[in-house]
Amino acid sequence: MTDSRRNFLLKSFSASSAAWLAANWPAEVAAAEKAQAMGSFTYFTREQAGEIDAMAAQIYPTTDTPGAREAQVIYFIDTALVTLSADQQVAALTAIEKTPFFRTVRDHTIMGMFASPQHGGNYKKIGWSQIGYDDSLNFRAPFGAYDKAEGTW
């Protein structure tokens, strides 16, 4: 199973991703080395970095060879998120927008934006306020429905 994930990753590495990486590699490496040396993160908080590190370790796990955690890819991801311009971020996302991974992240982003806050996401009901959703769920009888005197229905 692990080999198939690695093969999938290698095969799905598109030409546009490779071109971007080749063009930006020196700056990415320098920034990642600086972040590693400092032991700090530019984009993530420590807690967020822990979550992303765990995710990366599942995507490229440690087997009989080192994985993402040993390669400390968290620093690369942290740096990449800070050093990509908005246009470059859009270009990178456009390059992968037809992949199952992107669709999953997109779908969960939309769900998280509008789901009930009790399930996580939609913090302070931000999504609901944007679409004018009233979640009060309070039933109010129509005006006058219970105005009759008791027992005179």
C-alpha positions as CSV (number, residue, x, y, z in Angstrom):
1,M,0.0,0.0,0.0
2,T,2.8,2.4,0.9
3,D,4.6,1.8,-2.4
4,S,1.4,2.4,-4.3
5,R,1.0,5.8,-2.6
6,R,4.5,6.8,-3.4
7,N,4.1,5.6,-7.0
8,F,0.9,7.7,-7.3
9,L,2.7,10.7,-6.0
10,L,5.6,10.3,-8.4
11,K,3.2,9.8,-11.4
12,S,0.9,12.7,-10.4
13,F,3.8,15.1,-10.2
14,S,2.8,17.2,-13.3
15,A,5.0,19.1,-15.7
16,S,3.7,22.4,-14.4
17,S,4.6,21.5,-10.8
18,A,8.0,20.4,-11.9
19,A,8.6,23.6,-13.8
20,W,7.5,25.8,-10.9
21,L,9.7,23.8,-8.5
22,A,12.7,24.1,-10.9
23,A,12.3,27.8,-11.2
24,N,11.8,28.4,-7.4
25,W,14.0,25.6,-6.0
26,P,17.0,27.7,-4.8
27,A,14.8,30.2,-3.0
28,E,12.7,27.5,-1.5
29,V,15.7,25.5,-0.3
30,A,17.3,28.6,1.2
31,A,14.2,29.6,3.0
32,A,13.5,26.1,4.3
33,E,17.1,25.8,5.6
34,K,16.7,29.1,7.4
35,A,13.4,28.1,9.0
36,Q,14.9,24.7,10.0
37,A,17.9,26.4,11.6
38,M,15.7,28.7,13.5
39,G,13.3,25.9,14.5
40,S,10.4,28.3,13.8
41,F,7.6,28.6,11.3
42,T,6.7,31.6,9.2
43,Y,3.2,30.7,8.1
44,F,2.0,28.0,10.6
45,T,1.6,28.2,14.4
46,R,3.3,25.3,16.2
47,E,-0.1,23.5,16.5
48,Q,-0.9,23.9,12.9
49,A,2.6,22.7,11.9
50,G,2.0,19.6,14.0
51,E,-1.2,18.9,12.1
52,I,0.3,19.4,8.7
53,D,3.3,17.4,9.7
54,A,1.0,14.5,10.7
55,M,-0.8,14.8,7.4
56,A,2.4,14.8,5.4
57,A,3.6,11.7,7.3
58,Q,0.5,9.9,6.2
59,I,0.9,11.0,2.5
60,Y,4.6,9.9,2.4
61,P,5.0,7.6,5.4
62,T,8.1,6.2,7.0
63,T,8.7,2.6,6.0
64,D,12.1,0.9,5.6
65,T,13.1,4.3,4.2
66,P,12.7,7.8,5.7
67,G,9.4,9.6,5.0
68,A,8.1,13.1,5.0
69,R,8.6,13.6,8.7
70,E,12.3,12.6,8.6
71,A,12.7,14.9,5.6
72,Q,11.0,17.7,7.6
73,V,8.8,18.6,4.7
74,I,6.8,20.8,7.1
75,Y,9.4,23.5,6.7
76,F,9.2,23.3,3.0
77,I,5.4,23.6,3.1
78,D,5.5,26.5,5.6
79,T,8.0,28.4,3.4
80,A,6.1,27.6,0.2
81,L,2.9,29.1,1.6
82,V,4.6,32.3,2.4
83,T,6.8,32.7,-0.7
84,L,4.1,31.9,-3.3
85,S,2.4,35.0,-4.7
86,A,-1.4,35.0,-5.1
87,D,-1.0,34.5,-8.8
88,Q,1.4,31.6,-8.3
89,Q,-1.0,30.0,-5.7
90,V,-3.8,30.2,-8.2
91,A,-1.6,28.7,-11.0
92,A,-0.6,25.9,-8.7
93,L,-4.2,25.1,-7.7
94,T,-5.4,25.4,-11.3
95,A,-2.7,22.8,-12.3
96,I,-4.2,20.3,-9.8
97,E,-7.9,21.3,-9.9
98,K,-9.1,18.2,-11.7
99,T,-7.4,15.8,-9.3
100,P,-9.4,13.8,-6.7
101,F,-7.3,15.4,-3.9
102,F,-8.1,18.9,-4.9
103,R,-11.8,18.1,-5.3
104,T,-11.8,16.5,-1.8
105,V,-10.1,19.6,-0.3
106,R,-12.5,21.9,-2.2
107,D,-15.6,20.0,-1.1
108,H,-14.5,19.9,2.5
109,T,-13.7,23.6,2.4
110,I,-17.2,24.4,1.2
111,M,-18.7,22.0,3.7
112,G,-16.7,23.5,6.5
113,M,-17.8,27.0,5.5
114,F,-21.5,26.2,5.9
115,A,-21.7,23.2,8.2
116,S,-23.1,23.5,11.7
117,P,-20.4,24.9,14.0
118,Q,-20.8,22.0,16.3
119,H,-19.1,19.9,13.6
120,G,-16.1,22.2,13.4
121,G,-15.7,25.0,10.9
122,N,-18.1,27.8,10.2
123,Y,-16.5,29.6,13.2
124,K,-18.8,32.2,14.7
125,K,-21.4,31.2,12.0
126,I,-19.4,33.3,9.4
127,G,-20.7,31.2,6.5
128,W,-24.3,31.3,7.6
129,S,-24.2,35.1,8.1
130,Q,-22.9,35.5,4.5
131,I,-25.9,33.7,3.1
132,G,-28.4,35.2,5.5
133,Y,-29.2,31.8,7.1
134,D,-31.2,32.1,10.4
135,D,-30.4,29.1,12.6
136,S,-32.6,30.1,15.5
137,L,-34.9,27.1,14.8
138,N,-37.5,28.7,17.1
139,F,-41.0,27.9,16.2
140,R,-43.3,30.9,16.5
141,A,-47.0,30.4,16.1
142,P,-48.7,32.6,13.5
143,F,-50.1,35.8,14.9
144,G,-53.5,35.2,16.5
145,A,-53.4,31.4,16.4
146,Y,-53.6,31.1,20.2
147,D,-55.5,34.2,21.0
148,K,-58.8,32.4,21.8
149,A,-59.8,32.0,25.4
150,E,-58.9,28.7,27.0
151,G,-61.4,25.9,26.2
152,T,-63.3,27.9,23.5
153,W,-61.7,26.4,20.4
